[in-house]
Amino acid sequence: MNELKKRWNAPTPKFWQKVKKFGIAIGTLGGILITIPATIIVAPYLITAGGVIAVLSQLTVDDKIQENDN
């Protein structure tokens, strides 16, 4: 559990920060589309995909930084 906390609080590389923002945007789009009855089939998938992308990109750390912590 401590390893997960370290990874969560470690700095995220710039590329993965952009991926995280993209994931949040997809999740937000899904949240907006879920209010429209015609798109209720696809909206939960967008919300789920956006959440997974954002969380996984947050847990990505730079190897050089992580090696210095050990």
VMD Tcl script that builds the backbone (N, CA, C; Angstrom):
set m [mol new atoms 210]
animate dup $m
set s [atomselect $m all]
$s set {name element resname resid chain x y z} {
  {N N MET 1 A 0.821 -1.193 0.000}
  {CA C MET 1 A 0.000 0.000 0.000}
  {C C MET 1 A 0.868 1.261 0.000}
  {N N ASN 2 A 2.002 1.193 0.679}
  {CA C ASN 2 A 2.898 2.347 0.694}
  {C C ASN 2 A 3.446 2.642 -0.692}
  {N N GLU 3 A 3.712 1.583 -1.463}
  {CA C GLU 3 A 4.209 1.766 -2.837}
  {C C GLU 3 A 3.179 2.516 -3.683}
  {N N LEU 4 A 1.910 2.186 -3.513}
  {CA C LEU 4 A 0.845 2.865 -4.253}
  {C C LEU 4 A 0.771 4.337 -3.866}
  {N N LYS 5 A 0.920 4.635 -2.583}
  {CA C LYS 5 A 0.907 6.033 -2.132}
  {C C LYS 5 A 2.087 6.805 -2.707}
  {N N LYS 6 A 3.268 6.159 -2.741}
  {CA C LYS 6 A 4.439 6.820 -3.312}
  {C C LYS 6 A 4.230 7.124 -4.784}
  {N N ARG 7 A 3.680 6.135 -5.517}
  {CA C ARG 7 A 3.456 6.335 -6.946}
  {C C ARG 7 A 2.419 7.423 -7.183}
  {N N TRP 8 A 1.389 7.469 -6.354}
  {CA C TRP 8 A 0.323 8.457 -6.536}
  {C C TRP 8 A 0.855 9.872 -6.311}
  {N N ASN 9 A 1.742 10.029 -5.324}
  {CA C ASN 9 A 2.251 11.353 -4.979}
  {C C ASN 9 A 3.490 11.756 -5.776}
  {N N ALA 10 A 4.086 10.825 -6.521}
  {CA C ALA 10 A 5.275 11.144 -7.313}
  {C C ALA 10 A 4.887 12.018 -8.508}
  {N N PRO 11 A 5.823 12.816 -9.000}
  {CA C PRO 11 A 5.526 13.653 -10.170}
  {C C PRO 11 A 5.236 12.803 -11.405}
  {N N THR 12 A 4.251 13.228 -12.161}
  {CA C THR 12 A 3.853 12.531 -13.388}
  {C C THR 12 A 4.590 13.154 -14.568}
  {N N PRO 13 A 5.172 12.330 -15.465}
  {CA C PRO 13 A 5.838 12.885 -16.657}
  {C C PRO 13 A 4.863 13.698 -17.516}
  {N N LYS 14 A 5.404 14.647 -18.265}
  {CA C LYS 14 A 4.576 15.574 -19.047}
  {C C LYS 14 A 3.650 14.864 -20.033}
  {N N PHE 15 A 4.149 13.833 -20.725}
  {CA C PHE 15 A 3.302 13.112 -21.668}
  {C C PHE 15 A 2.083 12.528 -20.962}
  {N N TRP 16 A 2.292 11.930 -19.814}
  {CA C TRP 16 A 1.189 11.289 -19.097}
  {C C TRP 16 A 0.249 12.311 -18.467}
  {N N GLN 17 A 0.738 13.530 -18.210}
  {CA C GLN 17 A -0.159 14.593 -17.767}
  {C C GLN 17 A -1.156 14.925 -18.871}
  {N N LYS 18 A -0.679 14.940 -20.122}
  {CA C LYS 18 A -1.568 15.196 -21.259}
  {C C LYS 18 A -2.564 14.060 -21.430}
  {N N VAL 19 A -2.101 12.825 -21.254}
  {CA C VAL 19 A -2.996 11.669 -21.354}
  {C C VAL 19 A -4.062 11.735 -20.269}
  {N N LYS 20 A -3.665 12.154 -19.062}
  {CA C LYS 20 A -4.614 12.277 -17.954}
  {C C LYS 20 A -5.693 13.312 -18.275}
  {N N LYS 21 A -5.288 14.437 -18.824}
  {CA C LYS 21 A -6.259 15.472 -19.194}
  {C C LYS 21 A -7.213 14.968 -20.275}
  {N N PHE 22 A -6.678 14.190 -21.225}
  {CA C PHE 22 A -7.506 13.593 -22.267}
  {C C PHE 22 A -8.526 12.634 -21.651}
  {N N GLY 23 A -8.092 11.813 -20.696}
  {CA C GLY 23 A -8.999 10.883 -20.022}
  {C C GLY 23 A -10.091 11.602 -19.252}
  {N N ILE 24 A -9.728 12.682 -18.592}
  {CA C ILE 24 A -10.730 13.469 -17.867}
  {C C ILE 24 A -11.728 14.077 -18.842}
  {N N ALA 25 A -11.242 14.540 -19.997}
  {CA C ALA 25 A -12.138 15.114 -21.008}
  {C C ALA 25 A -13.110 14.067 -21.552}
  {N N ILE 26 A -12.618 12.850 -21.776}
  {CA C ILE 26 A -13.496 11.779 -22.254}
  {C C ILE 26 A -14.559 11.455 -21.212}
  {N N GLY 27 A -14.150 11.363 -19.951}
  {CA C GLY 27 A -15.110 11.096 -18.882}
  {C C GLY 27 A -16.148 12.193 -18.747}
  {N N THR 28 A -15.715 13.438 -18.897}
  {CA C THR 28 A -16.645 14.564 -18.831}
  {C C THR 28 A -17.628 14.528 -19.992}
  {N N LEU 29 A -17.118 14.224 -21.185}
  {CA C LEU 29 A -17.995 14.098 -22.353}
  {C C LEU 29 A -19.037 13.009 -22.125}
  {N N GLY 30 A -18.610 11.876 -21.560}
  {CA C GLY 30 A -19.555 10.809 -21.242}
  {C C GLY 30 A -20.595 11.249 -20.239}
  {N N GLY 31 A -20.174 12.036 -19.253}
  {CA C GLY 31 A -21.117 12.560 -18.264}
  {C C GLY 31 A -22.144 13.498 -18.869}
  {N N ILE 32 A -21.716 14.281 -19.846}
  {CA C ILE 32 A -22.650 15.177 -20.533}
  {C C ILE 32 A -23.600 14.374 -21.425}
  {N N LEU 33 A -23.054 13.394 -22.146}
  {CA C LEU 33 A -23.871 12.618 -23.079}
  {C C LEU 33 A -24.869 11.697 -22.388}
  {N N ILE 34 A -24.622 11.361 -21.128}
  {CA C ILE 34 A -25.520 10.428 -20.448}
  {C C ILE 34 A -26.903 11.056 -20.223}
  {N N THR 35 A -26.976 12.379 -20.290}
  {CA C THR 35 A -28.268 13.047 -20.117}
  {C C THR 35 A -29.127 13.001 -21.377}
  {N N ILE 36 A -28.523 12.656 -22.502}
  {CA C ILE 36 A -29.262 12.570 -23.765}
  {C C ILE 36 A -29.704 11.120 -23.960}
  {N N PRO 37 A -31.006 10.869 -24.066}
  {CA C PRO 37 A -31.500 9.484 -24.157}
  {C C PRO 37 A -30.914 8.675 -25.317}
  {N N ALA 38 A -30.629 9.287 -26.452}
  {CA C ALA 38 A -30.131 8.547 -27.609}
  {C C ALA 38 A -28.700 8.049 -27.409}
  {N N THR 39 A -27.936 8.688 -26.527}
  {CA C THR 39 A -26.530 8.314 -26.336}
  {C C THR 39 A -26.298 7.567 -25.030}
  {N N ILE 40 A -27.358 7.121 -24.380}
  {CA C ILE 40 A -27.194 6.468 -23.082}
  {C C ILE 40 A -26.461 5.134 -23.189}
  {N N ILE 41 A -26.394 4.572 -24.400}
  {CA C ILE 41 A -25.687 3.297 -24.573}
  {C C ILE 41 A -24.175 3.509 -24.553}
  {N N VAL 42 A -23.680 4.556 -25.162}
  {CA C VAL 42 A -22.239 4.775 -25.289}
  {C C VAL 42 A -21.654 5.586 -24.126}
  {N N ALA 43 A -22.451 6.393 -23.464}
  {CA C ALA 43 A -21.956 7.286 -22.422}
  {C C ALA 43 A -21.273 6.560 -21.258}
  {N N PRO 44 A -21.824 5.474 -20.727}
  {CA C PRO 44 A -21.121 4.791 -19.624}
  {C C PRO 44 A -19.741 4.267 -20.026}
  {N N TYR 45 A -19.584 3.865 -21.285}
  {CA C TYR 45 A -18.279 3.405 -21.750}
  {C C TYR 45 A -17.276 4.558 -21.764}
  {N N LEU 46 A -17.729 5.730 -22.171}
  {CA C LEU 46 A -16.845 6.897 -22.180}
  {C C LEU 46 A -16.441 7.285 -20.761}
  {N N ILE 47 A -17.390 7.232 -19.841}
  {CA C ILE 47 A -17.092 7.565 -18.445}
  {C C ILE 47 A -16.076 6.577 -17.876}
  {N N THR 48 A -16.285 5.298 -18.123}
  {CA C THR 48 A -15.377 4.276 -17.613}
  {C C THR 48 A -13.990 4.403 -18.232}
  {N N ALA 49 A -13.935 4.552 -19.545}
  {CA C ALA 49 A -12.641 4.671 -20.222}
  {C C ALA 49 A -11.889 5.914 -19.754}
  {N N GLY 50 A -12.590 7.016 -19.617}
  {CA C GLY 50 A -11.949 8.242 -19.153}
  {C C GLY 50 A -11.399 8.103 -17.747}
  {N N GLY 51 A -12.145 7.461 -16.873}
  {CA C GLY 51 A -11.681 7.252 -15.501}
  {C C GLY 51 A -10.466 6.350 -15.438}
  {N N VAL 52 A -10.486 5.279 -16.195}
  {CA C VAL 52 A -9.355 4.350 -16.202}
  {C C VAL 52 A -8.107 5.021 -16.767}
  {N N ILE 53 A -8.249 5.752 -17.848}
  {CA C ILE 53 A -7.109 6.449 -18.454}
  {C C ILE 53 A -6.519 7.451 -17.470}
  {N N ALA 54 A -7.373 8.223 -16.801}
  {CA C ALA 54 A -6.889 9.241 -15.875}
  {C C ALA 54 A -6.154 8.622 -14.690}
  {N N VAL 55 A -6.699 7.559 -14.127}
  {CA C VAL 55 A -6.062 6.932 -12.965}
  {C C VAL 55 A -4.745 6.267 -13.346}
  {N N LEU 56 A -4.722 5.532 -14.442}
  {CA C LEU 56 A -3.486 4.861 -14.837}
  {C C LEU 56 A -2.387 5.857 -15.190}
  {N N SER 57 A -2.751 6.954 -15.815}
  {CA C SER 57 A -1.726 7.942 -16.149}
  {C C SER 57 A -1.222 8.656 -14.893}
  {N N GLN 58 A -2.051 8.778 -13.877}
  {CA C GLN 58 A -1.611 9.386 -12.619}
  {C C GLN 58 A -0.605 8.487 -11.905}
  {N N LEU 59 A -0.754 7.186 -12.042}
  {CA C LEU 59 A 0.147 6.249 -11.367}
  {C C LEU 59 A 1.450 6.024 -12.122}
  {N N THR 60 A 1.591 6.615 -13.300}
  {CA C THR 60 A 2.815 6.487 -14.076}
  {C C THR 60 A 3.848 7.465 -13.536}
  {N N VAL 61 A 5.035 6.947 -13.230}
  {CA C VAL 61 A 6.096 7.802 -12.701}
  {C C VAL 61 A 7.337 7.660 -13.570}
  {N N ASP 62 A 8.213 8.618 -13.457}
  {CA C ASP 62 A 9.478 8.603 -14.180}
  {C C ASP 62 A 10.431 7.653 -13.463}
  {N N ASP 63 A 11.045 6.728 -14.197}
  {CA C ASP 63 A 11.941 5.737 -13.591}
  {C C ASP 63 A 13.113 6.384 -12.860}
  {N N LYS 64 A 13.639 7.458 -13.395}
  {CA C LYS 64 A 14.786 8.117 -12.781}
  {C C LYS 64 A 14.436 8.659 -11.399}
  {N N ILE 65 A 13.260 9.231 -11.271}
  {CA C ILE 65 A 12.823 9.774 -9.993}
  {C C ILE 65 A 12.572 8.653 -8.995}
  {N N GLN 66 A 11.964 7.573 -9.431}
  {CA C GLN 66 A 11.649 6.472 -8.543}
  {C C GLN 66 A 12.921 5.773 -8.062}
  {N N GLU 67 A 13.958 5.645 -8.903}
  {CA C GLU 67 A 15.202 5.026 -8.494}
  {C C GLU 67 A 15.890 5.821 -7.405}
  {N N ASN 68 A 15.777 7.137 -7.443}
  {CA C ASN 68 A 16.405 7.994 -6.437}
  {C C ASN 68 A 15.725 7.859 -5.074}
  {N N ASP 69 A 14.452 7.472 -5.066}
  {CA C ASP 69 A 13.737 7.335 -3.809}
  {C C ASP 69 A 14.137 6.071 -3.056}
  {N N ASN 70 A 14.631 5.054 -3.761}
  {CA C ASN 70 A 14.980 3.777 -3.121}
  {C C ASN 70 A 16.297 3.796 -2.472}
}
mol reanalyze $m
mol bondsrecalc $m
mol representation Tube
mol addrep $m
